[in-house]
């Protein structure tokens, strides 16, 4: 088969796949969808925009890639026109777009002329804009590192050592060989490259140096006698910095803090994650940080760092409380009989209390940034709570009323929805959880209120199981007869994305 035939075959296949996705959205989900857009430059330096959609098919939450759009301009209006034209050509109606997920660039997120505003104006519905949760968390970590000097210095040191070992020489192999000599049965890890856009690399980097600290020191020490003077000088500098207790302590407490944030970041990037679950994950991180801002957690990190420092013969700071007055430095004996007119190169070592202050400063900064960056769309989150069987607000009309007002364009018979929610709370529901359905039906509303005792027992058992298992992605409100609110509820709750790919 010639290359032209192969390209034609691939093009036809792509069109068929795209048609299947569009038909599924329009036929199975009444055309409702949420939009996920991200822009990046490819290897040929061309600006491209990836377009994905998120929607529901019955009880399944789906996320599908639709295609790339080549960009010539990066203004908000140009991006909006490209998006709307692409959706129209694909067969989707932008009026049915009920959610948006992009990055936080001002051209996208601007509250006056950003892309999210232009899409909302055309859609004529709230079309909620969600800044990628994983990206927000990444920005929090970047901002925290820059504001806590010890953290910033330590991460900068790790990045410099990575650059040193990745030079086109035999350095890289020596770092691998050192791990094998230390423990032949131990799995050999590559030194991770540092990146501001992917903080999982920061976590991996910290854990690499923490777990392979002795082997890294051994390799750097071997380079200090290199015939290459620049190589030797660099190795001596890195070695001197790594042997500071400041760095050892930073590696230990950063390893703990970044472990929590990395777990959260990974969870926030799951395809099937609902916004309600994302909010709970962020709340869980806040509580975890609060629980780690304690004397016991600090002492745990301190003891681990001190143990490693003692093993290496590195001085551990004393337990004296730091004072505002500067301590008098002790001049080395080699300068006895001399008048010292300039700094001797000795560092002022922090005291134990100062390290605790630094660790608490980082935790406090992360907490404040979490509060600042995750406060939007509270109305929607209240609505999610009323669909959560474990919540005290389960089937609460007050919780969802504001949400239905926002989407009034798609909602009629508001009083009917309220009535049906009251019936649902009493047990007259058809619920879908993990593809398992419990159905209750009757000829009219009067009969719905008179459920037989056996069905009521089954429903109570189901509700109890839901509360115990804490199943968040339950889709409720298919009651008695289909209403338009049912469709929009399922689409809005399940299709609003929390991540952008």
C-alpha positions in Angstrom: 0.0 0.0 0.0 1.4 3.4 -1.0 1.9 6.2 1.4 -1.0 8.1 -0.3 -3.3 5.2 0.2 -2.3 4.8 3.8 -2.9 8.4 4.5 -6.3 8.2 2.8 -7.2 5.1 4.8 -6.2 6.9 8.1 -8.2 10.0 7.1 -11.3 8.0 6.4 -11.0 6.0 9.7 -10.6 9.3 11.6 -13.7 10.8 10.1 -15.7 7.6 10.9 -14.5 7.7 14.5 -15.3 11.4 14.8 -18.8 10.8 13.4 -19.4 8.1 15.9 -18.5 10.4 18.8 -20.7 13.2 17.5 -23.6 10.9 16.9 -23.3 9.5 20.4 -23.3 13.1 21.9 -26.3 14.2 19.8 -28.4 11.1 20.1 -27.6 9.7 23.5 -27.0 12.9 25.4 -29.3 15.4 23.7 -26.3 17.2 22.3 -25.0 18.4 25.7 -21.3 18.4 26.3 -18.4 20.1 28.1 -15.4 21.5 26.2 -11.7 20.8 27.1 -9.2 22.9 25.1 -5.4 23.2 25.5 -2.9 25.0 23.3 0.7 24.0 22.8 3.6 24.3 20.3 4.6 21.1 18.5 8.2 20.1 17.5 7.9 22.1 14.3 7.2 25.2 16.4 3.6 25.4 15.0 0.9 26.6 17.5 -1.8 23.9 17.8 -4.9 23.6 19.9 -6.3 20.3 21.0 -10.0 20.0 21.3 -11.7 17.3 23.6 -15.2 16.9 24.8 -16.6 15.3 27.9 -20.2 13.9 28.1 -22.3 11.1 29.5 -23.8 8.1 27.7 -26.5 6.8 30.0 -24.6 6.2 33.3 -21.1 6.3 31.8 -18.8 9.3 31.8 -16.8 9.7 28.6 -14.0 11.9 27.5 -13.1 12.0 23.8 -10.4 13.7 21.7 -11.9 15.4 18.6 -8.9 16.9 16.8 -6.2 19.5 16.5 -6.6 23.0 15.2 -3.6 24.9 13.8 -3.4 28.5 15.1 -2.2 31.6 13.4 -3.2 34.1 16.1 -3.4 33.8 19.8 -5.9 36.5 20.8 -9.1 35.6 22.7 -11.3 36.4 19.7 -9.2 34.3 17.3 -9.1 31.3 19.6 -12.9 31.6 20.1 -13.6 31.7 16.4 -11.3 28.7 15.8 -13.1 26.7 18.5 -16.7 27.6 17.4 -15.8 26.9 13.7 -14.3 23.5 14.7 -17.3 22.5 16.7 -19.7 23.6 13.9 -17.7 21.6 11.3 -17.7 18.6 13.6 -21.5 18.7 14.0 -21.8 20.0 17.6 -23.9 23.0 18.6 -22.0 25.4 20.8 -25.3 26.4 22.4 -25.3 22.9 24.0 -21.9 23.5 25.6 -22.5 23.6 29.4 -18.9 23.4 30.8 -15.4 24.6 29.8 -12.0 23.5 31.0 -8.9 25.4 30.0 -5.6 26.6 31.5 -5.4 29.8 33.5 -3.8 32.1 30.8 -5.4 35.5 30.9 -6.4 35.3 27.2 -8.5 32.2 28.3 -9.6 33.0 31.8 -10.2 36.8 31.5 -13.5 37.7 33.1 -14.3 40.4 30.6 -13.0 39.3 27.2 -11.5 35.9 27.8 -12.4 32.9 25.6 -14.5 31.5 28.4 -16.7 34.7 28.4 -17.1 34.6 24.6 -18.2 31.0 24.6 -20.6 31.7 27.5 -22.2 34.6 25.6 -22.9 32.5 22.5 -24.1 29.5 24.5 -26.4 31.7 26.6 -26.0 29.6 29.7 -23.6 29.7 32.6 -21.3 27.3 30.7 -19.1 27.0 33.8 -15.4 27.6 33.3 -13.1 25.4 35.3 -9.4 26.1 35.4 -7.7 22.6 35.4 -7.4 21.5 39.0 -4.1 19.7 38.5 -2.6 22.9 36.9 -3.9 25.0 39.8 -2.1 22.7 42.2 1.0 22.9 40.2 0.9 26.7 40.3 0.5 26.5 44.1 3.6 24.4 44.4 5.6 26.7 42.1 4.5 29.8 44.1 5.3 28.2 47.4 8.8 27.1 46.3 9.6 30.6 45.2 8.4 32.1 48.5 10.3 29.7 50.8 14.0 30.3 50.2 15.3 27.0 51.5 12.9 25.1 49.3 13.8 27.1 46.2 17.5 26.7 46.9 17.3 23.0 47.4 15.2 22.4 44.2 17.7 24.6 42.3 20.6 22.5 43.6 18.9 19.2 42.5 18.3 20.7 39.0 21.9 21.8 38.7 23.2 18.3 39.7 20.8 16.7 37.1 22.3 19.0 34.4 25.8 18.0 35.6 25.2 14.3 35.3 23.3 14.5 32.0 26.3 16.0 30.2 27.5 13.9 27.2 30.2 12.1 29.2 30.4 9.0 31.4 28.9 10.9 34.4 25.4 9.4 33.9 26.7 5.9 34.0 28.7 6.5 37.2 25.5 7.5 39.0 23.9 4.3 37.9 26.9 2.2 38.9 27.0 3.8 42.3 23.4 2.6 43.0 24.2 -0.9 42.0 27.3 -1.0 44.2 25.4 0.2 47.2 22.8 -2.5 46.8 22.9 -5.0 43.9 19.4 -6.2 44.6 18.0 -2.7 44.6 16.2 -1.3 41.6 18.3 1.3 39.7 16.6 4.6 39.1 17.4 7.4 36.6 17.9 10.8 38.1 14.7 12.7 37.1 14.8 15.9 35.1 13.3 18.9 36.9 10.3 20.7 35.4 8.1 23.6 36.6 5.2 22.4 34.5 5.2 18.8 35.8 5.7 18.9 39.5 5.7 15.1 39.7 9.3 15.5 38.4 10.1 17.6 41.5 8.7 14.9 43.8 10.6 12.2 41.9 13.8 14.3 42.1 13.5 14.8 45.8 12.8 11.1 46.4 15.8 10.1 44.2 18.2 12.3 46.2 16.7 11.3 49.5 16.8 7.5 48.8 20.2 7.6 47.0 21.9 10.3 49.1 25.0 8.3 49.9 25.6 7.0 46.4 25.2 10.6 45.0 27.8 11.9 47.5 30.1 9.0 46.5 30.0 9.8 42.8 30.4 13.5 43.3 33.4 12.9 45.5 35.0 10.8 42.8 34.7 13.7 40.3 36.5 16.1 42.7 39.8 14.6 41.5 38.9 14.7 37.8 41.6 16.0 35.4 38.9 18.2 34.0 39.2 21.3 36.2 35.7 22.6 35.5 34.2 19.2 36.2 36.2 18.9 39.5 35.2 22.4 40.6 31.5 21.8 39.9 31.6 18.5 41.8 33.3 20.1 44.8 30.6 22.8 44.9 27.7 20.3 44.7 29.4 18.1 47.4 29.8 21.0 49.8 26.2 22.1 49.4 24.8 18.6 49.8 26.7 18.1 53.0 24.8 21.0 54.6 22.2 19.9 57.1 19.8 22.5 55.6 19.6 20.4 52.4 19.2 17.1 54.2 16.3 18.4 56.2 14.7 20.0 53.2 14.9 16.7 51.3 13.1 14.9 54.2 10.2 17.3 54.8 9.8 18.0 51.1 9.6 14.3 50.4 6.6 14.1 52.9 4.8 17.2 51.7 5.3 16.5 48.0 4.1 12.9 48.5 0.7 14.2 49.5 0.5 16.8 46.7 1.7 14.2 44.1 -1.1 11.8 45.1 -3.7 14.5 44.8 -2.3 15.7 41.4 -2.5 12.1 40.1 -6.1 11.7 41.3 -7.1 15.1 39.8 -6.0 13.9 36.3 -8.3 10.8 36.1 -10.7 10.8 33.2 -13.7 9.7 35.3 -13.2 12.3 38.1 -16.3 14.3 38.9 -16.2 17.9 40.2 -17.7 16.9 43.5 -15.0 14.3 44.0 -12.3 16.9 43.0 -13.5 19.3 45.7 -13.4 16.5 48.3 -9.8 15.7 47.2 -8.7 19.3 47.6 -10.4 19.5 51.0 -8.6 16.3 52.0 -5.3 17.9 51.0 -6.1 21.0 53.1 -6.9 18.8 56.2 -3.7 16.7 55.6 -1.5 19.8 55.6 -3.3 21.1 58.7 -2.6 17.8 60.5 1.1 18.0 59.5 1.6 21.4 61.0 2.4 19.9 64.3 5.4 19.6 66.6 5.3 15.8 66.3 5.5 15.8 62.5 8.4 18.3 62.6 10.2 16.2 65.1 9.7 13.1 62.9 11.3 14.9 59.9 14.0 16.3 62.2 15.0 12.9 63.6 15.2 11.3 60.1 17.3 14.1 58.8 19.5 14.1 61.9 20.0 10.3 61.6 21.3 10.6 58.1 23.5 13.7 59.0 25.1 11.8 61.9 25.8 8.8 59.6 27.7 11.2 57.3 29.5 13.1 60.0 27.5 16.3 59.2 26.9 18.7 62.0 23.3 18.8 63.3 22.2 22.2 64.6 21.7 22.5 68.3 18.3 22.8 70.0 18.8 26.4 71.1 16.0 28.7 70.2 16.9 31.2 67.4 17.2 34.8 68.6 16.9 38.1 66.9 20.5 39.0 67.7 23.2 37.7 65.4 25.5 35.2 67.1 29.2 35.9 67.1 31.1 33.7 64.6 34.1 31.7 65.8 37.0 32.3 63.5 39.0 29.3 62.4 42.3 28.7 64.3 44.3 29.0 61.0 43.6 32.8 61.1 44.9 33.2 64.7 47.3 36.1 64.9 45.8 37.7 61.8 43.4 40.6 61.3 40.3 39.3 59.3 39.2 42.0 56.9 36.7 40.0 54.8 34.3 37.0 55.1 35.9 33.7 55.7 33.3 31.7 53.8 31.7 30.2 56.9 27.9 30.0 56.9 25.5 31.0 59.6 23.8 27.8 60.5 20.2 27.8 61.4 18.9 26.6 64.7 16.3 23.9 65.2 13.5 26.5 65.9 14.3 28.2 62.6 13.8 24.9 60.6 10.4 24.4 62.2 9.5 28.0 61.2 10.6 27.3 57.6 8.5 24.0 57.5 5.4 25.7 58.9 5.9 28.6 56.6 5.7 26.3 53.6 2.6 24.5 54.9 0.9 27.8 55.7 1.7 29.2 52.3 0.3 26.1 50.6 -2.9 26.2 52.6 -3.5 29.9 51.9 -2.9 29.3 48.2 -5.3 26.4 48.2 -8.0 28.6 49.7 -7.3 31.4 47.2 -7.2 29.3 44.0 -10.1 26.9 44.8 -13.0 29.1 45.7 -15.0 29.4 42.4 -18.2 27.7 41.3 -19.5 27.2 44.9 -23.1 27.2 43.6 -22.3 24.1 41.6 -20.6 22.3 44.5 -23.7 22.9 46.6 -25.7 21.2 43.9 -23.4 18.2 43.8 -23.9 17.7 47.5 -27.6 17.3 47.1 -26.9 14.3 44.8 -24.5 12.7 47.2 -26.3 10.0 49.4 -23.7 10.4 52.1 -24.5 14.1 52.5 -26.9 15.7 54.9 -28.1 17.8 52.0 -29.1 14.7 50.0 -32.1 15.6 47.7 -32.3 19.1 49.3 -34.2 21.5 47.0 -32.5 24.5 48.7 -29.1 23.2 47.6 -30.0 22.7 43.9 -32.4 25.6 43.5 -29.7 28.2 42.6 -28.2 25.7 40.2 -31.5 25.2 38.4 -31.9 29.0 38.2 -28.5 29.3 36.4 -29.6 26.8 33.8 -33.2 28.1 33.5 -32.8 28.0 29.7 -33.0 24.2 29.8 -35.3 23.9 32.8 -39.0 24.1 32.8 -41.5 23.1 35.5 -39.3 24.1 38.4 -42.0 23.2 40.9 -42.2 19.7 39.3 -38.5 19.2 39.8 -38.9 20.2 43.5 -41.8 17.8 43.9 -39.9 14.9 42.3 -36.9 15.5 44.5 -39.1 15.3 47.5 -40.4 12.0 46.2 -36.8 10.8 45.5 -35.8 11.6 49.0 -38.6 9.4 50.3 -37.4 6.6 48.2 -39.2 6.9 44.9 -36.1 6.9 42.6 -34.5 5.1 39.8 -30.8 5.2 40.7 -27.8 4.2 38.7 -24.7 3.2 40.6 -21.9 1.1 39.0 -24.4 0.1 36.3 -26.7 -1.4 38.9 -30.3 0.0 38.9 -33.1 -0.1 41.4 -36.4 0.8 39.7 -39.6 2.1 41.3 -42.5 3.1 39.2 -46.2 3.8 39.5 -49.2 5.0 37.5 -49.4 8.4 39.0 -48.0 10.6 41.8 -50.5 9.4 44.4 -49.4 5.8 43.9 -45.8 6.8 44.1 -46.3 7.8 47.7 -47.7 4.4 48.6 -44.7 2.1 48.0 -45.0 -1.4 49.2 -42.9 -2.3 52.3 -40.7 -4.8 50.4 -39.6 -2.2 47.9 -39.0 0.3 50.7 -36.8 -2.3 52.5 -34.7 -2.8 49.4 -34.3 0.9 48.9 -33.2 1.5 52.5 -30.6 -1.3 52.1 -29.4 0.4 48.9 -29.2 3.8 50.6 -27.3 2.3 53.5 -24.8 0.6 51.1 -24.3 3.9 49.3 -23.6 5.7 52.6 -21.1 3.0 53.7 -19.3 2.7 50.3 -19.2 6.5 49.8 -20.0 6.2 46.1 -19.7 9.7 44.7 -20.7 9.2 41.1 -24.3 8.3 41.6 -26.7 9.6 39.0 -30.2 10.2 40.4 -33.3 12.0 39.2 -34.8 9.6 36.6 -38.2 9.7 38.4 -41.7 8.8 37.3 -41.3 10.4 33.9 -38.4 12.0 32.0 -38.1 15.8 32.5 -35.7 18.1 30.9 -34.0 18.9 34.2 -32.9 15.2 34.4 -30.9 15.5 31.2 -29.2 18.8 32.1 -28.4 17.6 35.6 -26.7 14.5 34.4 -24.8 16.4 31.7 -23.7 19.3 33.9 -22.7 17.2 36.9 -20.9 14.4 35.0 -19.6 16.3 32.0 -18.1 19.3 33.7 -14.4 18.6 33.6 -11.8 19.3 36.3 -8.7 18.6 34.1 -7.5 19.8 30.8 -5.3 17.5 28.7 
